[in-house]
């Protein structure tokens, strides 16, 4: 019933800090694995993380186009994550009528 598999998924995230961008991307790992497998997951173990794209975007804002300039930064990342998963394939579980 219990099966092991290795899967590579691509996730992305955005945030106002570098850590927030990575956290947003990593929070998408479980839903992406669930969507790809369709099985009940027991464990997801990251094995490798590759950074595909990492961007910093800077925008200068000014009040009334002239006053009080300030710089705002935002970050975005795209990651390829290879995960080892342990899952239960519900299609192989023999259910009985009761």
VEXDREN-2710 file (C-alpha; in Angstrom, 1 decimal):
% VEXDREN-2710
k/r/px/py/pz
1/UNK/0.0/0.0/0.0
2/UNK/2.7/2.4/0.9
3/UNK/4.7/3.7/-2.1
4/UNK/7.8/5.8/-2.6
5/UNK/8.3/8.1/-5.5
6/UNK/10.5/11.0/-6.6
7/UNK/8.8/14.0/-8.2
8/UNK/10.1/17.4/-9.5
9/UNK/7.7/20.3/-9.3
10/UNK/8.0/24.0/-10.2
11/UNK/6.7/26.6/-7.7
12/UNK/6.9/30.4/-7.6
13/UNK/6.4/33.1/-5.0
14/UNK/6.5/36.8/-4.5
15/UNK/7.1/38.9/-1.4
16/UNK/8.4/42.2/-0.1
17/UNK/11.5/40.5/1.4
18/UNK/13.6/37.7/0.0
19/UNK/12.5/35.4/2.9
20/UNK/8.9/36.1/2.2
21/UNK/9.3/35.3/-1.5
22/UNK/10.9/31.9/-0.7
23/UNK/8.3/31.2/2.0
24/UNK/5.5/31.9/-0.5
25/UNK/7.1/29.5/-3.0
26/UNK/7.8/26.8/-0.5
27/UNK/4.2/27.0/0.8
28/UNK/3.0/25.8/-2.6
29/UNK/4.9/22.5/-2.5
30/UNK/2.3/20.4/-0.8
31/UNK/-0.7/21.6/-2.9
32/UNK/1.4/21.1/-6.1
33/UNK/2.4/17.5/-5.1
34/UNK/-1.2/16.7/-4.1
35/UNK/-2.4/18.0/-7.5
36/UNK/0.3/16.0/-9.4
37/UNK/-0.3/12.7/-7.6
38/UNK/-3.9/12.6/-6.4
39/UNK/-2.9/10.2/-3.6
40/UNK/-2.9/10.5/0.2
41/UNK/0.5/11.9/1.2
42/UNK/2.3/10.6/4.3
43/UNK/5.6/12.4/3.9
44/UNK/7.1/15.0/1.6
45/UNK/10.9/15.3/1.8
46/UNK/12.7/18.0/-0.3
47/UNK/15.9/16.5/-1.9
48/UNK/17.1/19.3/-4.2
49/UNK/16.1/22.9/-4.8
50/UNK/17.2/24.7/-8.0
51/UNK/16.6/28.4/-8.4
52/UNK/15.3/29.0/-11.9
53/UNK/14.7/32.7/-11.6
54/UNK/15.2/35.2/-8.9
55/UNK/14.2/38.9/-9.5
56/UNK/14.4/42.0/-7.5
57/UNK/12.1/44.9/-8.6
58/UNK/12.6/48.4/-7.4
59/UNK/10.1/51.2/-7.8
60/UNK/10.6/54.8/-6.6
61/UNK/7.4/56.4/-5.4
62/UNK/6.9/60.1/-4.9
63/UNK/4.2/62.1/-3.2
64/UNK/2.6/64.4/-5.7
65/UNK/5.2/63.3/-8.3
66/UNK/7.9/65.4/-6.6
67/UNK/7.9/65.1/-2.8
68/UNK/9.1/62.5/-0.4
69/UNK/10.7/59.9/-2.7
70/UNK/11.0/56.4/-1.4
71/UNK/12.1/53.2/-2.9
72/UNK/10.0/50.1/-2.6
73/UNK/11.4/46.6/-3.3
74/UNK/9.7/43.4/-4.2
75/UNK/11.2/40.0/-4.9
76/UNK/10.0/37.0/-6.9
77/UNK/11.5/33.5/-7.2
78/UNK/10.8/30.5/-9.4
79/UNK/12.1/27.2/-8.0
80/UNK/12.4/23.6/-9.3
81/UNK/12.1/21.3/-6.3
82/UNK/12.8/17.6/-6.3
83/UNK/10.9/15.9/-3.6
84/UNK/10.8/12.3/-2.3
85/UNK/7.3/11.4/-1.4
86/UNK/5.8/8.5/0.6
87/UNK/2.1/8.0/-0.3
88/UNK/-0.8/5.7/-0.1
89/UNK/-2.5/5.0/-3.5
90/UNK/-6.2/4.9/-2.6
91/UNK/-7.0/3.2/-5.9
92/UNK/-5.1/0.1/-4.7
93/UNK/-6.9/-0.1/-1.3
94/UNK/-9.5/-2.9/-1.4
95/UNK/-12.7/-1.5/0.1
96/UNK/-15.5/-3.9/1.1
97/UNK/-19.3/-3.2/1.1
98/UNK/-20.7/-3.1/4.5
END
